[in-house]
């Protein structure tokens, strides 16, 4: 089968990078019309992709222990200066509920997509899409956040197919989402995208022509992050990702977070934590890593989410009920 191009290729990006359909063969993307998942988060043992089932050397997500994070004074991994986000202020996107998550994909030609470089990234990476996980996939010192946003980028000099075979083919920027009762003005701006979520509650729901200021969804402190070489967290779990995980979260209200519990993607949509093997986690030498203050965190969320979590001490559960 010929490689898809144009809009067909864009749909394939959605398929491969987020695993919306059957991606057993990278040369044969499944139909964009068929949204029903062929894999589920409740059955990881039968995910397509050998690395998903048997593990690899650098599978994601992981629990990041801050005591093991290496400040990169020698520029062993973080070699290319500050992170540089270009074109994120006004991004035209289309939204979809693909059966696994809510996703917003960049519209238009690749030349006008936002790009990222710097930090651990030698090359330019174009933004393909943003999607959500609840609970978070990564954890910090054994603690999970209520939500994790993934900004998925593809190396600009590669096709998606080529990128999936390169250790640095993809760059995923991760932003944790926390919950508090009231939001300040900046936090309100960051949560404005939530107005589009009610349009995407059922599998197959779509919206288009949405203009987003994605800088509002990035952590306000972009100089402090964790980074490591890992994998996609959905089939086929390709070890082709440079992860950049901001340690400072953005915020949403309890009502906004409850809305995600009603999204039709199953009870939860996070992959289980993977065993540490060849993972080495770095942070910028000059950054001051923010360690979550669990007592303060509880003051904001325990009142709202007692019924949602079986173990509020670590925020590890089977996910949010969807009914």
Secondary structure, DSSP 4 states (H G I P E B T S, - for coil): -PPP-HHHHHHHHHHHHHT-S--S-TTSPPPTT--S-SS-TT-GGG-SSHHHHH--SS-S--EE-GGG-EE-TT-SS--S-S-EEES-SSEEEEEEE-SS-EEEEE-S-GGGS-EEEETTEEEEEEEEEEEEESS-SSEETTB--SEEEEEEEEETTS-HHHHTTSTTSEEEEEEEEEE-SS--HHHHHHTGGGGGGGGG-STT-EEEEEEE-GGGGS-S-TT-EEEEEE--SSTT--S-EEEEEESS-EEE-HHHHHHHTTSSS-S---PPPPPPSS---EE-TT--PPPP-HHHHHHHHHHHHTTT-S-TTTT-SS-----
